[in-house]
């Protein structure tokens, strides 16, 4: 099959390990830095609910 012939073998993956590592780091590192920056500014993560402020009632 032509599709199976195009898949890389172990030697090709070993030879291109630097490019593969750079690709993974290029995806992973910006996501981690953006997540850390987001949490440091907002105080909570993306999936977390924002902290609710207690209601303030005036004393009538």
VMD Tcl script that draws the C-alpha trace (Angstrom):
set ca {
  {0.00 0.00 0.00}
  {1.27 3.43 -0.85}
  {0.21 4.97 2.47}
  {2.18 2.45 4.52}
  {5.26 3.03 2.36}
  {5.21 6.72 3.26}
  {5.30 6.16 7.04}
  {8.74 6.78 8.54}
  {10.75 3.86 9.84}
  {12.81 3.76 13.06}
  {15.99 4.98 11.33}
  {14.25 8.04 9.89}
  {12.73 8.92 13.27}
  {16.12 8.53 14.95}
  {17.80 10.70 12.31}
  {15.11 13.42 12.58}
  {14.87 13.36 16.40}
  {16.10 16.96 16.67}
  {13.40 18.23 14.33}
  {10.75 16.21 16.17}
  {11.94 17.51 19.54}
  {11.90 21.08 18.22}
  {8.37 20.63 16.90}
  {7.14 19.27 20.24}
  {8.93 22.01 22.19}
  {7.54 24.64 19.81}
  {4.03 23.55 20.67}
  {4.46 22.70 24.36}
  {6.57 25.62 25.64}
  {4.32 28.48 24.42}
  {1.23 26.74 25.84}
  {2.90 26.35 29.23}
  {4.13 29.94 29.25}
  {0.71 31.26 28.23}
  {-0.91 29.18 30.98}
  {1.50 30.46 33.61}
  {1.02 34.04 32.45}
  {-2.76 33.64 32.51}
  {-2.77 32.21 36.02}
  {-0.37 34.84 37.31}
  {-2.55 37.71 36.04}
  {-6.00 36.29 36.75}
  {-5.29 34.16 39.80}
  {-7.14 31.11 38.44}
  {-6.80 28.81 35.47}
  {-8.79 28.46 32.27}
  {-11.09 25.67 33.45}
  {-11.59 27.05 36.97}
  {-14.51 29.20 37.97}
  {-13.53 32.76 38.86}
  {-13.64 33.47 42.58}
  {-16.98 34.91 43.65}
  {-16.96 38.06 45.71}
  {-19.22 38.01 48.77}
  {-22.28 40.23 48.40}
  {-22.01 43.61 50.02}
  {-25.22 44.89 51.59}
  {-25.68 48.44 52.74}
  {-26.85 49.09 56.27}
  {-30.23 50.81 55.90}
}
mol new
graphics top color blue
foreach p $ca { graphics top sphere $p radius 0.5 }
foreach p [lrange $ca 0 end-1] q [lrange $ca 1 end] { graphics top cylinder $p $q radius 0.2 }
display resetview
